[in-house]
Amino acid sequence: MFKYGTKWISLKTGKHALPTGLIRITLLLIGVFSWSTLPLSWAQAGDEVLLTPQTLEDSVPPLSKLTLQNCIDLALRNNHASSASRYSIEIAEAQHRQALSAYWPQVGIKATYSILDEDPNFVFPSRNMQIPASTIIATTPLGPMPIEIPASTFVIPEQNVKLMDRQNFVASLNATLPLYTGGKISSIVRQSEQGLRAAKEESRRTDLQVVYDTTRYYYGAVLGRELLRIGRDTLSRMEVTLELTENLYTKGSGRVKKTDYLRNKTVVEWLRSAVSSLEANEKLAKAALSNSMAIPWDTPIEVAATEIPFTPVRSDLRDLVSESYQFNPDWRRMEAGLMAADAKISETRSGHLPKIGLFGNLNRIENSYDKGIVTQDNRNSWAVGIGLEIPLFDGLRTTNEIREANARLAKLKEQQVLLREGLALQVKHLFIQLMKTQDQQVSTESAAISAEENRSLNERAYQEELVETKDVIEAQLMESLMKAQHLKTLYDHLEAQANLDFVVGKEVTALIEGVQ
C-alpha cells in the first residue's frame, strides 16, 4: 500500500502482485512528480505574493505568450511590495531633508491677543520730600532784604499709574541661527544619509526578491506543463498497451494472462489519477505566477518558453563570496547601519559640549492706551543677540546615552560578523547545489534517452509477445521517471542559479535599473 494524494493504492494484492522492481519504479515516479511540483505550491509562493493586491495596467502585453522578461517587467511595475519599498525611500528622503533644515535659520511669527481681568497698573508709593532751610535776598525799595525760609517737609501721596489697557495684542517675528552645536546637527544629518542609503538597499532587495520569485514561478509553470505532457504521453501509451494486452489475452497464444491485464489496468488507473494531480499542479503554478505579476487571478496566461534552459556556471566560489560582500543588499544595509550607529555616538557626545547661536526678534504692540508702557516709542521694538548654553550637570544622562550608543555599535559589529559568515555559507550552499545539478544534468539526460529507446524496443517486442507485460510497464514507467527527473534537475539548477543571483545581488541589478 502507498498513499498518493488522499488515496491509498495497492501495489501488492494477492495473486495480482506487481514485481518488486516495478514497485520501486512506481514509488520513484510518485516521488519525482511530488518533488517536482513542490516549488510550485502556494506555501512557497510567499506571504508577499498571496497578499499582493490584484491590479493590471493598461499597457499589459498579450498574456498568451509571456516571456520571462515580460513577466519580470509586469512584476516590477505592478507588484505592491516594490511600490511600498519605493515609498520607504521617499520617507527616508524627507527625513534627510528634515535633518538638513537644522542648518538654516529658523524664522517664525507669533501673535497673541489677551484680555486681562483689569488694567495693569503701577503703584508709586508715597514719600516725604525734605526742603532744607534757606535765605532769600529780596530786593525792596529800601534795598536788599534777607528773608529766612525755615526747613519744611512735603508729603507726596501714593499714586496709582495705569500701564496699559487690559485688552492687548502683541505680534512678534523671531529668528534663530545655530552657530555651534557640538556636532549634533552634522551627526543627525549623517544618520539620515545612512537611513536613506538603507532604504534604497531595502528597495533594491525587494526588487531582487520579485525578480527571483517571478523567475522561479515562470519556470515552475514550464516545469508543470512539461510534467503534465509527460504524464499524458505515458497515460496514452499505457492505454494503448492495455488494449494490446487485452487483445493478446483474449486472442493471443496464451502467454499473456489475466494477471497481466489486471496489472496493466491498475497502472493505467493510477496514471490517470496522477495526470489529474499534475493538471492541478500546473494551474497552481500559473496562479502563483499571476500573483507575482499582480494581475487578476482569473486572467488566463501562457508562458512562451518551451523548455527549461540550462546554462553551466563557470564562476569561482571565492569570487562569488567576494561579490556578495559588495553587492548583497543586506550587507550594504548593515554597513549603513554601522555608519549610522557611529554617527549616533557623535550625536550623544555633543551633549557635553556648549551650544552657541544667534537670535533676533521684532515686536509690535497694539493697545487702546497710549500712556504707561505702551507709548508710541514702546509699541515697536527689536533685539538681536548671541546666546550661549553650557551643560554643567544632568545626572549622568549624557554619559549613559554615550554608553548605550557604544553598546549598540558593538552589537551591530557582532551581527555583521554573523552576516558575513551566513552570506558565505549561503553562497557556498548554492554553489554546491549548482555543481551537483550540473553533474546530474549530463547523467539524467543520457538516462532519459536510454529509457526512451528501451521503452520503444520493449513495445515492439511486446507486440510480438517476446517480452512480458511487466517489462513493458516497467519500461514505460522508467522512461517517465527519467524524463521527469531530468526536468527536475534542470529546474533545480535554474532555481539555484536564480537564488545565487538574488543572494549576490549583481546579475539582475542592470535588469531592474533598465525596467525602472
Number of C-alpha atoms within 10 A of each C-alpha: 9 11 11 16 11 6 9 10 12 12 20 14 9 7 7 15 15 20 14 11 11 18 15 12 18 22 15 17 21 19 14 22 24 17 13 23 21 15 19 27 17 15 10 13 21 13 10 14 23 14 13 17 16 16 15 16 11 6 7 12 12 10 15 11 13 17 15 18 14 17 25 26 21 23 25 24 17 21 27 21 20 22 15 13 20 19 13 18 20 15 14 21 19 14 18 20 13 14 19 16 13 16 14 10 13 13 13 11 12 10 12 10 11 10 11 10 8 10 12 13 15 11 10 12 10 11 11 10 11 11 12 10 10 10 10 11 11 10 10 8 6 6 9 11 12 11 11 11 12 10 10 10 10 10 10 12 11 11 11 11 13 16 17 20 20 17 16 17 14 15 16 17 15 18 15 19 17 18 14 15 17 19 17 21 20 18 23 20 23 22 25 23 21 22 23 22 20 24 23 22 23 21 22 22 22 21 26 29 18 24 28 22 25 29 22 25 29 29 26 29 26 24 27 26 22 20 27 23 15 19 25 19 15 20 24 15 16 23 19 13 23 23 15 16 26 20 13 20 18 13 10 14 10 11 14 20 16 15 15 21 22 16 20 23 19 17 20 22 14 14 22 17 15 22 22 13 18 25 18 13 26 23 16 20 28 26 25 28 29 25 24 32 28 26 24 14 14 8 11 13 16 15 20 15 15 11 14 19 12 14 11 15 12 7 9 9 15 12 9 20 20 13 15 25 19 14 18 22 25 22 19 19 20 18 18 21 21 21 17 23 23 19 24 23 21 21 24 24 20 18 21 15 17 14 19 16 15 16 17 15 17 15 18 15 19 16 16 12 16 16 15 15 14 19 15 10 9 14 15 15 12 12 10 13 10 13 13 11 11 11 10 9 9 10 8 8 12 16 14 12 17 19 15 15 20 17 14 17 21 15 12 17 16 12 13 18 11 12 16 16 12 12 21 19 13 17 22 17 13 20 20 14 17 22 16 14 23 19 13 17 21 12 13 21 18 14 19 21 13 15 21 18 13 16 21 16 14 23 21 13 14 19 13 10 18 12 17 14 24 17 17 23 25 20 23 24 25 24 25 27 26 24 24 24 26 23 25 24 25 25 24 20 27 22 23 21 21 22 22 23 21 25 27 26 22 19 14 17 17 10 15 17 10 9 12 9
